[in-house]
Amino acid sequence: MELNGSSTMLQGALFDLDGVLIDSETLYTRFWEGVGRHHNLPSPTFAYDIKGTTLDDILTTYFPDPAVRADIDRLLHEFENEIVYPIFPGALEFVDMLRDKGIKTVIVTSSDNKKMEFLFNQHPDFPRHFDAIVTAADVSHSKPHPEPYLRGAEKIGVSPADCVVFEDSYQGLEAGRLAGAKIVALATTNPAHTLTDKSDLVTPSLSMLSWDLIERLFA
């Protein structure tokens, strides 16, 4: 396949977690809206501004008091331990379809390892669908920095240019673009019309995608 004059072959699929594989963004938005109101944060879009960033970055950027940071960290992990993580219908079937085509699959999330432990306790079969997982513990910079997606490609030994990123947040879409990957935007968190100039393809869900659509990105 040829792309922009150079030979580029799809080899890796890099998936954000919340809003792409699991239907949890609404729950997190409500949690962070509550935190913002409680701490009198002036931004009305705070809960959306932080999507795609790590907990450490959120706490150090918005909450200078160490005691407040510790309390929010405690509240978040109590919340994550109690919520149900619903997997989007057809999401893992789509992942498995790509794997059947020989594509390596990676979760690239800003979540920390404690949250991932909660998720895997609810869905023990979840990790087997992926060749690698990148969490907040694996990177020094949050999305929109490209490091998370660069690390994801590195973990499966392929060039980012040979990968497709699946994302829902503006920060994550920018991270994938800066990493040099092809971008599929999921209109699960933000309106579809706001994603068209940030991606190569917009879809309402992974279940609506086919192999032909993904392959066409690299034609």
NUMI-452164 format. One record per residue (C-alpha): chain; x negated, y negated, z. Coordinates in Angstrom, 2 decimals, always signed. Layout:
N
<pt><cadena>A</cadena><c1>X</c1><c2>Y</c2><c3>Z</c3></pt>
...
This chain:
219
<pt><cadena>A</cadena><c1>+0.00</c1><c2>+0.00</c2><c3>+0.00</c3></pt>
<pt><cadena>A</cadena><c1>-1.12</c1><c2>-3.53</c2><c3>-0.71</c3></pt>
<pt><cadena>A</cadena><c1>-0.47</c1><c2>-6.55</c2><c3>+1.54</c3></pt>
<pt><cadena>A</cadena><c1>-1.88</c1><c2>-10.01</c2><c3>+0.79</c3></pt>
<pt><cadena>A</cadena><c1>-4.46</c1><c2>-8.51</c2><c3>-1.48</c3></pt>
<pt><cadena>A</cadena><c1>-5.89</c1><c2>-6.01</c2><c3>+1.00</c3></pt>
<pt><cadena>A</cadena><c1>-5.13</c1><c2>-2.36</c2><c3>+1.61</c3></pt>
<pt><cadena>A</cadena><c1>-2.89</c1><c2>-2.10</c2><c3>+4.68</c3></pt>
<pt><cadena>A</cadena><c1>-1.25</c1><c2>+1.10</c2><c3>+5.85</c3></pt>
<pt><cadena>A</cadena><c1>+1.28</c1><c2>+1.37</c2><c3>+8.63</c3></pt>
<pt><cadena>A</cadena><c1>-0.30</c1><c2>+3.42</c2><c3>+11.40</c3></pt>
<pt><cadena>A</cadena><c1>+0.99</c1><c2>+2.06</c2><c3>+14.69</c3></pt>
<pt><cadena>A</cadena><c1>+4.26</c1><c2>+0.87</c2><c3>+16.21</c3></pt>
<pt><cadena>A</cadena><c1>+3.98</c1><c2>-1.39</c2><c3>+19.26</c3></pt>
<pt><cadena>A</cadena><c1>+7.15</c1><c2>-1.78</c2><c3>+21.34</c3></pt>
<pt><cadena>A</cadena><c1>+8.01</c1><c2>-4.34</c2><c3>+23.95</c3></pt>
<pt><cadena>A</cadena><c1>+10.06</c1><c2>-2.76</c2><c3>+26.73</c3></pt>
<pt><cadena>A</cadena><c1>+12.82</c1><c2>-5.00</c2><c3>+28.14</c3></pt>
<pt><cadena>A</cadena><c1>+15.27</c1><c2>-6.10</c2><c3>+25.47</c3></pt>
<pt><cadena>A</cadena><c1>+13.81</c1><c2>-3.66</c2><c3>+22.93</c3></pt>
<pt><cadena>A</cadena><c1>+13.81</c1><c2>-0.18</c2><c3>+24.46</c3></pt>
<pt><cadena>A</cadena><c1>+15.79</c1><c2>-0.79</c2><c3>+27.64</c3></pt>
<pt><cadena>A</cadena><c1>+18.83</c1><c2>-3.04</c2><c3>+28.04</c3></pt>
<pt><cadena>A</cadena><c1>+17.68</c1><c2>-4.96</c2><c3>+31.09</c3></pt>
<pt><cadena>A</cadena><c1>+17.12</c1><c2>-8.57</c2><c3>+30.00</c3></pt>
<pt><cadena>A</cadena><c1>+20.50</c1><c2>-9.81</c2><c3>+31.23</c3></pt>
<pt><cadena>A</cadena><c1>+19.80</c1><c2>-8.38</c2><c3>+34.68</c3></pt>
<pt><cadena>A</cadena><c1>+16.36</c1><c2>-10.04</c2><c3>+34.84</c3></pt>
<pt><cadena>A</cadena><c1>+17.76</c1><c2>-13.34</c2><c3>+33.58</c3></pt>
<pt><cadena>A</cadena><c1>+20.25</c1><c2>-13.39</c2><c3>+36.43</c3></pt>
<pt><cadena>A</cadena><c1>+17.55</c1><c2>-12.54</c2><c3>+38.96</c3></pt>
<pt><cadena>A</cadena><c1>+15.20</c1><c2>-15.32</c2><c3>+37.79</c3></pt>
<pt><cadena>A</cadena><c1>+18.01</c1><c2>-17.85</c2><c3>+37.45</c3></pt>
<pt><cadena>A</cadena><c1>+18.77</c1><c2>-17.20</c2><c3>+41.11</c3></pt>
<pt><cadena>A</cadena><c1>+15.11</c1><c2>-17.64</c2><c3>+42.03</c3></pt>
<pt><cadena>A</cadena><c1>+14.96</c1><c2>-20.89</c2><c3>+40.08</c3></pt>
<pt><cadena>A</cadena><c1>+18.04</c1><c2>-22.30</c2><c3>+41.79</c3></pt>
<pt><cadena>A</cadena><c1>+16.87</c1><c2>-21.23</c2><c3>+45.25</c3></pt>
<pt><cadena>A</cadena><c1>+13.50</c1><c2>-22.94</c2><c3>+44.78</c3></pt>
<pt><cadena>A</cadena><c1>+14.95</c1><c2>-26.02</c2><c3>+43.02</c3></pt>
<pt><cadena>A</cadena><c1>+13.00</c1><c2>-25.55</c2><c3>+39.82</c3></pt>
<pt><cadena>A</cadena><c1>+13.95</c1><c2>-28.41</c2><c3>+37.49</c3></pt>
<pt><cadena>A</cadena><c1>+13.91</c1><c2>-26.47</c2><c3>+34.20</c3></pt>
<pt><cadena>A</cadena><c1>+17.40</c1><c2>-25.22</c2><c3>+33.26</c3></pt>
<pt><cadena>A</cadena><c1>+15.74</c1><c2>-22.68</c2><c3>+30.94</c3></pt>
<pt><cadena>A</cadena><c1>+13.25</c1><c2>-21.30</c2><c3>+33.49</c3></pt>
<pt><cadena>A</cadena><c1>+14.60</c1><c2>-17.73</c2><c3>+33.27</c3></pt>
<pt><cadena>A</cadena><c1>+14.08</c1><c2>-17.77</c2><c3>+29.49</c3></pt>
<pt><cadena>A</cadena><c1>+10.78</c1><c2>-19.69</c2><c3>+29.52</c3></pt>
<pt><cadena>A</cadena><c1>+9.09</c1><c2>-16.88</c2><c3>+31.46</c3></pt>
<pt><cadena>A</cadena><c1>+10.25</c1><c2>-13.95</c2><c3>+29.31</c3></pt>
<pt><cadena>A</cadena><c1>+7.31</c1><c2>-11.90</c2><c3>+28.08</c3></pt>
<pt><cadena>A</cadena><c1>+4.91</c1><c2>-13.18</c2><c3>+30.74</c3></pt>
<pt><cadena>A</cadena><c1>+3.44</c1><c2>-11.20</c2><c3>+33.62</c3></pt>
<pt><cadena>A</cadena><c1>+4.60</c1><c2>-11.53</c2><c3>+37.20</c3></pt>
<pt><cadena>A</cadena><c1>+1.20</c1><c2>-12.86</c2><c3>+38.25</c3></pt>
<pt><cadena>A</cadena><c1>+1.41</c1><c2>-15.64</c2><c3>+35.66</c3></pt>
<pt><cadena>A</cadena><c1>+4.96</c1><c2>-16.54</c2><c3>+36.69</c3></pt>
<pt><cadena>A</cadena><c1>+4.06</c1><c2>-16.72</c2><c3>+40.38</c3></pt>
<pt><cadena>A</cadena><c1>+0.83</c1><c2>-18.70</c2><c3>+39.96</c3></pt>
<pt><cadena>A</cadena><c1>+2.36</c1><c2>-21.13</c2><c3>+37.44</c3></pt>
<pt><cadena>A</cadena><c1>+5.61</c1><c2>-21.97</c2><c3>+39.21</c3></pt>
<pt><cadena>A</cadena><c1>+5.11</c1><c2>-21.15</c2><c3>+42.90</c3></pt>
<pt><cadena>A</cadena><c1>+1.99</c1><c2>-22.68</c2><c3>+44.51</c3></pt>
<pt><cadena>A</cadena><c1>+2.86</c1><c2>-21.53</c2><c3>+48.05</c3></pt>
<pt><cadena>A</cadena><c1>+1.34</c1><c2>-18.07</c2><c3>+48.72</c3></pt>
<pt><cadena>A</cadena><c1>+4.13</c1><c2>-17.22</c2><c3>+51.17</c3></pt>
<pt><cadena>A</cadena><c1>+6.77</c1><c2>-18.01</c2><c3>+48.54</c3></pt>
<pt><cadena>A</cadena><c1>+4.91</c1><c2>-15.92</c2><c3>+45.97</c3></pt>
<pt><cadena>A</cadena><c1>+4.77</c1><c2>-12.96</c2><c3>+48.35</c3></pt>
<pt><cadena>A</cadena><c1>+8.49</c1><c2>-13.27</c2><c3>+49.10</c3></pt>
<pt><cadena>A</cadena><c1>+9.46</c1><c2>-13.41</c2><c3>+45.40</c3></pt>
<pt><cadena>A</cadena><c1>+7.23</c1><c2>-10.42</c2><c3>+44.66</c3></pt>
<pt><cadena>A</cadena><c1>+8.98</c1><c2>-8.48</c2><c3>+47.43</c3></pt>
<pt><cadena>A</cadena><c1>+12.45</c1><c2>-9.48</c2><c3>+46.25</c3></pt>
<pt><cadena>A</cadena><c1>+11.66</c1><c2>-8.59</c2><c3>+42.63</c3></pt>
<pt><cadena>A</cadena><c1>+10.42</c1><c2>-5.11</c2><c3>+43.45</c3></pt>
<pt><cadena>A</cadena><c1>+13.39</c1><c2>-4.47</c2><c3>+45.73</c3></pt>
<pt><cadena>A</cadena><c1>+15.63</c1><c2>-5.52</c2><c3>+42.84</c3></pt>
<pt><cadena>A</cadena><c1>+13.75</c1><c2>-3.29</c2><c3>+40.38</c3></pt>
<pt><cadena>A</cadena><c1>+13.96</c1><c2>-0.33</c2><c3>+42.70</c3></pt>
<pt><cadena>A</cadena><c1>+17.75</c1><c2>-0.64</c2><c3>+42.89</c3></pt>
<pt><cadena>A</cadena><c1>+18.82</c1><c2>-1.45</c2><c3>+39.32</c3></pt>
<pt><cadena>A</cadena><c1>+19.63</c1><c2>+1.08</c2><c3>+36.64</c3></pt>
<pt><cadena>A</cadena><c1>+17.51</c1><c2>+0.86</c2><c3>+33.50</c3></pt>
<pt><cadena>A</cadena><c1>+19.79</c1><c2>+1.68</c2><c3>+30.56</c3></pt>
<pt><cadena>A</cadena><c1>+17.99</c1><c2>+2.85</c2><c3>+27.41</c3></pt>
<pt><cadena>A</cadena><c1>+19.39</c1><c2>+1.25</c2><c3>+24.27</c3></pt>
<pt><cadena>A</cadena><c1>+21.38</c1><c2>+3.81</c2><c3>+22.25</c3></pt>
<pt><cadena>A</cadena><c1>+19.25</c1><c2>+5.20</c2><c3>+19.44</c3></pt>
<pt><cadena>A</cadena><c1>+16.04</c1><c2>+3.53</c2><c3>+20.63</c3></pt>
<pt><cadena>A</cadena><c1>+14.07</c1><c2>+6.65</c2><c3>+21.50</c3></pt>
<pt><cadena>A</cadena><c1>+15.46</c1><c2>+8.45</c2><c3>+18.44</c3></pt>
<pt><cadena>A</cadena><c1>+13.98</c1><c2>+5.66</c2><c3>+16.31</c3></pt>
<pt><cadena>A</cadena><c1>+10.65</c1><c2>+5.99</c2><c3>+18.14</c3></pt>
<pt><cadena>A</cadena><c1>+10.65</c1><c2>+9.74</c2><c3>+17.52</c3></pt>
<pt><cadena>A</cadena><c1>+11.45</c1><c2>+9.20</c2><c3>+13.83</c3></pt>
<pt><cadena>A</cadena><c1>+8.33</c1><c2>+7.08</c2><c3>+13.49</c3></pt>
<pt><cadena>A</cadena><c1>+6.27</c1><c2>+9.71</c2><c3>+15.30</c3></pt>
<pt><cadena>A</cadena><c1>+7.59</c1><c2>+12.35</c2><c3>+12.92</c3></pt>
<pt><cadena>A</cadena><c1>+6.18</c1><c2>+10.17</c2><c3>+10.11</c3></pt>
<pt><cadena>A</cadena><c1>+2.75</c1><c2>+10.24</c2><c3>+11.74</c3></pt>
<pt><cadena>A</cadena><c1>+2.97</c1><c2>+6.76</c2><c3>+13.30</c3></pt>
<pt><cadena>A</cadena><c1>+1.44</c1><c2>+6.33</c2><c3>+16.74</c3></pt>
<pt><cadena>A</cadena><c1>+3.72</c1><c2>+4.58</c2><c3>+19.24</c3></pt>
<pt><cadena>A</cadena><c1>+2.82</c1><c2>+2.31</c2><c3>+22.16</c3></pt>
<pt><cadena>A</cadena><c1>+4.76</c1><c2>+0.47</c2><c3>+24.86</c3></pt>
<pt><cadena>A</cadena><c1>+3.33</c1><c2>-3.03</c2><c3>+25.30</c3></pt>
<pt><cadena>A</cadena><c1>+5.00</c1><c2>-4.63</c2><c3>+28.31</c3></pt>
<pt><cadena>A</cadena><c1>+4.33</c1><c2>-7.48</c2><c3>+30.72</c3></pt>
<pt><cadena>A</cadena><c1>+5.81</c1><c2>-5.32</c2><c3>+33.48</c3></pt>
<pt><cadena>A</cadena><c1>+3.55</c1><c2>-4.15</c2><c3>+36.29</c3></pt>
<pt><cadena>A</cadena><c1>+2.88</c1><c2>-0.54</c2><c3>+37.18</c3></pt>
<pt><cadena>A</cadena><c1>+5.30</c1><c2>-0.56</c2><c3>+40.12</c3></pt>
<pt><cadena>A</cadena><c1>+8.20</c1><c2>-1.46</c2><c3>+37.81</c3></pt>
<pt><cadena>A</cadena><c1>+7.09</c1><c2>+1.26</c2><c3>+35.35</c3></pt>
<pt><cadena>A</cadena><c1>+7.11</c1><c2>+3.77</c2><c3>+38.19</c3></pt>
<pt><cadena>A</cadena><c1>+10.73</c1><c2>+2.84</c2><c3>+38.97</c3></pt>
<pt><cadena>A</cadena><c1>+11.64</c1><c2>+3.24</c2><c3>+35.28</c3></pt>
<pt><cadena>A</cadena><c1>+9.94</c1><c2>+6.61</c2><c3>+34.93</c3></pt>
<pt><cadena>A</cadena><c1>+11.54</c1><c2>+7.91</c2><c3>+38.10</c3></pt>
<pt><cadena>A</cadena><c1>+14.92</c1><c2>+7.24</c2><c3>+36.49</c3></pt>
<pt><cadena>A</cadena><c1>+13.89</c1><c2>+8.53</c2><c3>+33.07</c3></pt>
<pt><cadena>A</cadena><c1>+11.11</c1><c2>+11.14</c2><c3>+33.57</c3></pt>
<pt><cadena>A</cadena><c1>+11.14</c1><c2>+12.04</c2><c3>+29.87</c3></pt>
<pt><cadena>A</cadena><c1>+10.53</c1><c2>+8.45</c2><c3>+28.75</c3></pt>
<pt><cadena>A</cadena><c1>+6.68</c1><c2>+8.43</c2><c3>+28.59</c3></pt>
<pt><cadena>A</cadena><c1>+6.44</c1><c2>+11.48</c2><c3>+26.30</c3></pt>
<pt><cadena>A</cadena><c1>+7.81</c1><c2>+9.45</c2><c3>+23.39</c3></pt>
<pt><cadena>A</cadena><c1>+4.69</c1><c2>+7.24</c2><c3>+23.38</c3></pt>
<pt><cadena>A</cadena><c1>+1.01</c1><c2>+7.78</c2><c3>+22.68</c3></pt>
<pt><cadena>A</cadena><c1>-0.09</c1><c2>+4.95</c2><c3>+24.99</c3></pt>
<pt><cadena>A</cadena><c1>+1.26</c1><c2>+2.34</c2><c3>+27.39</c3></pt>
<pt><cadena>A</cadena><c1>-0.05</c1><c2>-1.18</c2><c3>+28.02</c3></pt>
<pt><cadena>A</cadena><c1>+1.13</c1><c2>-2.93</c2><c3>+31.20</c3></pt>
<pt><cadena>A</cadena><c1>+0.24</c1><c2>-6.16</c2><c3>+32.97</c3></pt>
<pt><cadena>A</cadena><c1>-2.60</c1><c2>-4.28</c2><c3>+34.69</c3></pt>
<pt><cadena>A</cadena><c1>-4.34</c1><c2>-3.74</c2><c3>+31.34</c3></pt>
<pt><cadena>A</cadena><c1>-4.67</c1><c2>-7.37</c2><c3>+30.26</c3></pt>
<pt><cadena>A</cadena><c1>-6.04</c1><c2>-10.68</c2><c3>+31.46</c3></pt>
<pt><cadena>A</cadena><c1>-3.63</c1><c2>-12.84</c2><c3>+29.45</c3></pt>
<pt><cadena>A</cadena><c1>+0.16</c1><c2>-12.72</c2><c3>+29.14</c3></pt>
<pt><cadena>A</cadena><c1>+2.15</c1><c2>-13.04</c2><c3>+25.96</c3></pt>
<pt><cadena>A</cadena><c1>+2.18</c1><c2>-15.31</c2><c3>+23.92</c3></pt>
<pt><cadena>A</cadena><c1>-1.57</c1><c2>-14.58</c2><c3>+24.02</c3></pt>
<pt><cadena>A</cadena><c1>-2.28</c1><c2>-11.77</c2><c3>+21.53</c3></pt>
<pt><cadena>A</cadena><c1>-4.30</c1><c2>-9.69</c2><c3>+24.02</c3></pt>
<pt><cadena>A</cadena><c1>-1.45</c1><c2>-7.32</c2><c3>+24.98</c3></pt>
<pt><cadena>A</cadena><c1>-0.84</c1><c2>-6.31</c2><c3>+21.35</c3></pt>
<pt><cadena>A</cadena><c1>-4.53</c1><c2>-6.22</c2><c3>+20.53</c3></pt>
<pt><cadena>A</cadena><c1>-4.98</c1><c2>-3.86</c2><c3>+23.47</c3></pt>
<pt><cadena>A</cadena><c1>-2.07</c1><c2>-1.74</c2><c3>+22.30</c3></pt>
<pt><cadena>A</cadena><c1>-3.61</c1><c2>-1.29</c2><c3>+18.85</c3></pt>
<pt><cadena>A</cadena><c1>-6.98</c1><c2>-0.59</c2><c3>+20.43</c3></pt>
<pt><cadena>A</cadena><c1>-5.52</c1><c2>+2.17</c2><c3>+22.61</c3></pt>
<pt><cadena>A</cadena><c1>-4.43</c1><c2>+4.12</c2><c3>+19.53</c3></pt>
<pt><cadena>A</cadena><c1>-7.56</c1><c2>+3.28</c2><c3>+17.55</c3></pt>
<pt><cadena>A</cadena><c1>-5.97</c1><c2>+1.32</c2><c3>+14.69</c3></pt>
<pt><cadena>A</cadena><c1>-6.20</c1><c2>-2.22</c2><c3>+13.36</c3></pt>
<pt><cadena>A</cadena><c1>-3.45</c1><c2>-4.62</c2><c3>+14.48</c3></pt>
<pt><cadena>A</cadena><c1>-2.89</c1><c2>-5.37</c2><c3>+10.79</c3></pt>
<pt><cadena>A</cadena><c1>-1.82</c1><c2>-1.74</c2><c3>+10.40</c3></pt>
<pt><cadena>A</cadena><c1>+0.79</c1><c2>-2.08</c2><c3>+13.15</c3></pt>
<pt><cadena>A</cadena><c1>+4.36</c1><c2>-3.28</c2><c3>+13.43</c3></pt>
<pt><cadena>A</cadena><c1>+5.49</c1><c2>-5.03</c2><c3>+16.62</c3></pt>
<pt><cadena>A</cadena><c1>+9.04</c1><c2>-4.78</c2><c3>+17.93</c3></pt>
<pt><cadena>A</cadena><c1>+9.92</c1><c2>-7.75</c2><c3>+20.17</c3></pt>
<pt><cadena>A</cadena><c1>+12.83</c1><c2>-9.78</c2><c3>+21.47</c3></pt>
<pt><cadena>A</cadena><c1>+11.25</c1><c2>-12.76</c2><c3>+23.27</c3></pt>
<pt><cadena>A</cadena><c1>+9.76</c1><c2>-15.83</c2><c3>+21.62</c3></pt>
<pt><cadena>A</cadena><c1>+6.56</c1><c2>-15.34</c2><c3>+23.62</c3></pt>
<pt><cadena>A</cadena><c1>+6.27</c1><c2>-11.73</c2><c3>+22.50</c3></pt>
<pt><cadena>A</cadena><c1>+6.94</c1><c2>-12.55</c2><c3>+18.85</c3></pt>
<pt><cadena>A</cadena><c1>+4.18</c1><c2>-15.15</c2><c3>+18.94</c3></pt>
<pt><cadena>A</cadena><c1>+1.81</c1><c2>-12.65</c2><c3>+20.61</c3></pt>
<pt><cadena>A</cadena><c1>+2.46</c1><c2>-10.10</c2><c3>+17.87</c3></pt>
<pt><cadena>A</cadena><c1>+1.98</c1><c2>-12.70</c2><c3>+15.13</c3></pt>
<pt><cadena>A</cadena><c1>-1.30</c1><c2>-13.94</c2><c3>+16.61</c3></pt>
<pt><cadena>A</cadena><c1>-2.49</c1><c2>-10.33</c2><c3>+16.86</c3></pt>
<pt><cadena>A</cadena><c1>-2.02</c1><c2>-10.00</c2><c3>+13.10</c3></pt>
<pt><cadena>A</cadena><c1>+0.73</c1><c2>-7.37</c2><c3>+13.09</c3></pt>
<pt><cadena>A</cadena><c1>+3.97</c1><c2>-7.24</c2><c3>+11.15</c3></pt>
<pt><cadena>A</cadena><c1>+6.89</c1><c2>-8.38</c2><c3>+13.31</c3></pt>
<pt><cadena>A</cadena><c1>+10.40</c1><c2>-7.00</c2><c3>+13.77</c3></pt>
<pt><cadena>A</cadena><c1>+12.57</c1><c2>-9.20</c2><c3>+15.99</c3></pt>
<pt><cadena>A</cadena><c1>+15.38</c1><c2>-7.73</c2><c3>+18.07</c3></pt>
<pt><cadena>A</cadena><c1>+18.33</c1><c2>-10.12</c2><c3>+18.46</c3></pt>
<pt><cadena>A</cadena><c1>+19.17</c1><c2>-8.77</c2><c3>+21.92</c3></pt>
<pt><cadena>A</cadena><c1>+18.00</c1><c2>-11.76</c2><c3>+23.97</c3></pt>
<pt><cadena>A</cadena><c1>+17.95</c1><c2>-14.69</c2><c3>+21.54</c3></pt>
<pt><cadena>A</cadena><c1>+20.28</c1><c2>-15.55</c2><c3>+18.61</c3></pt>
<pt><cadena>A</cadena><c1>+19.29</c1><c2>-13.95</c2><c3>+15.31</c3></pt>
<pt><cadena>A</cadena><c1>+19.09</c1><c2>-17.30</c2><c3>+13.48</c3></pt>
<pt><cadena>A</cadena><c1>+16.34</c1><c2>-18.45</c2><c3>+15.88</c3></pt>
<pt><cadena>A</cadena><c1>+14.17</c1><c2>-15.41</c2><c3>+15.06</c3></pt>
<pt><cadena>A</cadena><c1>+14.00</c1><c2>-15.51</c2><c3>+11.27</c3></pt>
<pt><cadena>A</cadena><c1>+11.04</c1><c2>-17.89</c2><c3>+11.09</c3></pt>
<pt><cadena>A</cadena><c1>+9.20</c1><c2>-15.95</c2><c3>+13.81</c3></pt>
<pt><cadena>A</cadena><c1>+9.35</c1><c2>-12.48</c2><c3>+12.25</c3></pt>
<pt><cadena>A</cadena><c1>+9.28</c1><c2>-10.44</c2><c3>+9.07</c3></pt>
<pt><cadena>A</cadena><c1>+12.60</c1><c2>-8.75</c2><c3>+9.83</c3></pt>
<pt><cadena>A</cadena><c1>+15.46</c1><c2>-9.35</c2><c3>+12.27</c3></pt>
<pt><cadena>A</cadena><c1>+17.72</c1><c2>-6.57</c2><c3>+13.52</c3></pt>
<pt><cadena>A</cadena><c1>+20.42</c1><c2>-6.29</c2><c3>+16.20</c3></pt>
<pt><cadena>A</cadena><c1>+18.92</c1><c2>-3.03</c2><c3>+17.48</c3></pt>
<pt><cadena>A</cadena><c1>+16.37</c1><c2>-0.31</c2><c3>+16.77</c3></pt>
<pt><cadena>A</cadena><c1>+19.23</c1><c2>+2.02</c2><c3>+15.90</c3></pt>
<pt><cadena>A</cadena><c1>+20.00</c1><c2>-0.15</c2><c3>+12.85</c3></pt>
<pt><cadena>A</cadena><c1>+16.53</c1><c2>+0.35</c2><c3>+11.38</c3></pt>
<pt><cadena>A</cadena><c1>+15.47</c1><c2>+2.97</c2><c3>+8.85</c3></pt>
<pt><cadena>A</cadena><c1>+12.11</c1><c2>+4.27</c2><c3>+7.72</c3></pt>
<pt><cadena>A</cadena><c1>+12.59</c1><c2>+2.55</c2><c3>+4.37</c3></pt>
<pt><cadena>A</cadena><c1>+13.04</c1><c2>-0.85</c2><c3>+6.01</c3></pt>
<pt><cadena>A</cadena><c1>+9.88</c1><c2>-0.47</c2><c3>+8.09</c3></pt>
<pt><cadena>A</cadena><c1>+7.84</c1><c2>+0.93</c2><c3>+5.21</c3></pt>
<pt><cadena>A</cadena><c1>+8.94</c1><c2>-1.97</c2><c3>+3.02</c3></pt>
<pt><cadena>A</cadena><c1>+7.19</c1><c2>-4.41</c2><c3>+5.37</c3></pt>
<pt><cadena>A</cadena><c1>+3.88</c1><c2>-2.98</c2><c3>+4.17</c3></pt>
<pt><cadena>A</cadena><c1>+4.78</c1><c2>-2.63</c2><c3>+0.47</c3></pt>
